[in-house]
Amino acid sequence: MTLVLLLVLTGVAAAQPVTFYRDVLPILQSRCQECHRQGQVAPMAFTTYRETRPWAKAIREAVVKRKMPPWFADSCCGKFANDRALAKSEIETLARWAESGAPRGWEADAPPANVWTEGWNIPRPDLVVSPPQAFHVPAKGAVEYQYFIAGARFSEDRWVSAVEVRPGNAAVVHHAVVYVRESGDTWTRGPTKADILAVYAPGTAPDVFPPGMAKFIPAGSELVLEIHYTPVGKAGDDRTRIGMVFAKAPPAKRVLTLQMNQTEFRIPAGQRDYRVSVWGTLPNDALLLGFFPHMHLRGKSFEFTRILENSLPETLLLLKAYDFYWQLWYRLAAPMPLKKGTRLNWIATYDNSAANPRNPDPTADVGYGFQSWEEMMVGFFDVAVDAGVDKKAFFVRQE
C-alpha cells in the first residue's frame, strides 16, 4: 500500500502544472529581464505576470526556435561566461506554461525580485559622461561618422571595472566606439592605435571585467565617442551616455581591446557564401578574454581561430548565423593564456544573394565601407596584460 501511495504522489507531482510565479519567473529573471524590463531595449517587459501573460505564445515560439534569448555561438567550440542559451529543461518549462494556458500560480512562490540600477545594466555608475549636446539625425540619407568629446579631461588616473554605453535613441545608432585620447594626442578621427574603452552595437551587453582586471584611463585623458548614425525614415535626436564604475584598488591586470580587420575585399553580386579572412601574430604573451565580431547586413558567419604548434587550426568561437541586429561580446568562461607569436586567423563569410532577405542590393558588388549598405570585416578581442603595459608597449615585439 505504501509503495502504491508513493507512486501516486510521484505521479501527482509530475503532473503539477507549470506556473508563472514558481517556474517561469525564475527563468525570466536570469535570462530575459536584462532586456525585457521598463526602459531597456526590448519592446515589452517581462517583470510581472500581467506584463508577461499576453506574450506567452510568442515566448514559446521564440524559445523553441531558439530565437531568444539571442546567442549565436555554436556549442562545438568554447565555453562562455555570458552564455545566454537556454537549457533544454528551461525551454520545455516555458513551452509547457504557454501550452497549458499560462497559469498564474501563487505569488508566494515567486523568487525575490531582481534589483536593477535604474537606467543601467551595470552597478550604479561612479561617473556618467555624454557629448555636450544632442545630435540631430535626419530622416534619410547617409550620415558621416560623428566624433564627440564626452565629458571633461580626467584629473587623475582611473581604473574602470565596468562600463556601459547607452544610446539616447537606439534606433538610429548603428554602432559606437569610445576611445581614450591621452594627454598630448591631437588626433580627431578614431585611430586603431588608441586604447578603446568600450564598443557598442545593437544587442551589446555592458562590459563587466573579471575580478582583478580593469581598463585604464590615464590622468589628462579625455573620452572621444565615435558614433555611426543610420537614418530610419524619421528624424530624431540622440545623446549617448557612457557610464563607468571605478575599481576600488589598482588591479593586477589591464584589459586591452584589440582588433584585426580586413579592408581589401570585393563580394561579387549573387554570391551566397563569400569568404574573407585576416590573420596576425600576437606580439607578446596575453590572456585572451573574449571576442566581438562585426559585419554588416550581408554577414553570414564568423569564426575565430588560433593556429596550434602542429599547424592545425583550433576554433575558439564559431558563429554559424551572424545577426547584424544582435551583435554580442562572447566572454570566455576562463581566460585563455596565449604565447607571444601565436598566430590568429579570423574568417568571415557573406551572403550577397537575393536569398538574404536583409541584402540591400543583391545585384551590386560590395566592398569595404562605413555605411550599412557596404560591408565590414572586424574581429575585436579583449586581452589582459600586466597592469603596467599599455597598448603601445604591448605591440613592441621583443626579440
C-alpha positions, 0 to 999 in steps of 0.5 A, a space after each residue: 500500500 505504501 509503495 502504491 501511495 508513493 507512486 501516486 504522489 510521484 505521479 501527482 507531482 509530475 503532473 503539477 502544472 507549470 506556473 508563472 510565479 514558481 517556474 517561469 519567473 525564475 527563468 525570466 529573471 536570469 535570462 530575459 529581464 536584462 532586456 525585457 524590463 521598463 526602459 531597456 531595449 526590448 519592446 515589452 517587459 517581462 517583470 510581472 505576470 500581467 506584463 508577461 501573460 499576453 506574450 506567452 505564445 510568442 515566448 514559446 515560439 521564440 524559445 523553441 526556435 531558439 530565437 531568444 534569448 539571442 546567442 549565436 555561438 555554436 556549442 562545438 567550440 568554447 565555453 562562455 561566461 555570458 552564455 545566454 542559451 537556454 537549457 533544454 529543461 528551461 525551454 520545455 518549462 516555458 513551452 509547457 506554461 504557454 501550452 497549458 494556458 499560462 497559469 498564474 500560480 501563487 505569488 508566494 512562490 515567486 523568487 525575490 525580485 531582481 534589483 536593477 540600477 535604474 537606467 543601467 545594466 551595470 552597478 550604479 555608475 561612479 561617473 556618467 559622461 555624454 557629448 555636450 549636446 544632442 545630435 540631430 539625425 535626419 530622416 534619410 540619407 547617409 550620415 558621416 561618422 560623428 566624433 564627440 568629446 564626452 565629458 571633461 579631461 580626467 584629473 587623475 588616473 582611473 581604473 574602470 571595472 565596468 562600463 556601459 554605453 547607452 544610446 539616447 535613441 537606439 534606433 538610429 545608432 548603428 554602432 559606437 566606439 569610445 576611445 581614450 585620447 591621452 594627454 598630448 594626442 591631437 588626433 580627431 578621427 578614431 585611430 586603431 592605435 588608441 586604447 578603446 574603452 568600450 564598443 557598442 552595437 545593437 544587442 551589446 551587453 555592458 562590459 563587466 571585467 573579471 575580478 582583478 582586471 580593469 581598463 585604464 584611463 590615464 590622468 589628462 585623458 579625455 573620452 572621444 565617442 565615435 558614433 555611426 548614425 543610420 537614418 530610419 525614415 524619421 528624424 530624431 535626436 540622440 545623446 549617448 551616455 557612457 557610464 563607468 564604475 571605478 575599481 576600488 584598488 589598482 588591479 593586477 591586470 589591464 584589459 586591452 581591446 584589440 582588433 584585426 580587420 580586413 579592408 581589401 575585399 570585393 563580394 561579387 553580386 549573387 554570391 551566397 557564401 563569400 569568404 574573407 579572412 585576416 590573420 596576425 601574430 600576437 606580439 607578446 604573451 596575453 590572456 585572451 578574454 573574449 571576442 566581438 565580431 562585426 559585419 554588416 547586413 550581408 554577414 553570414 558567419 564568423 569564426 575565430 581561430 588560433 593556429 596550434 604548434 602542429 599547424 592545425 587550426 583550433 576554433 575558439 568561437 564559431 558563429 554559424 548565423 551572424 545577426 547584424 541586429 544582435 551583435 554580442 561580446 562572447 566572454 570566455 568562461 576562463 581566460 585563455 593564456 596565449 604565447 607571444 607569436 601565436 598566430 590568429 586567423 579570423 574568417 568571415 563569410 557573406 551572403 550577397 544573394 537575393 536569398 538574404 532577405 536583409 541584402 540591400 542590393 543583391 545585384 551590386 558588388 560590395 566592398 569595404 565601407 562605413 555605411 550599412 549598405 557596404 560591408 565590414 570585416 572586424 574581429 575585436 578581442 579583449 586581452 589582459 596584460 600586466 597592469 603596467 603595459 599599455 597598448 603601445 608597449 604591448 605591440 613592441 615585439 621583443 626579440 
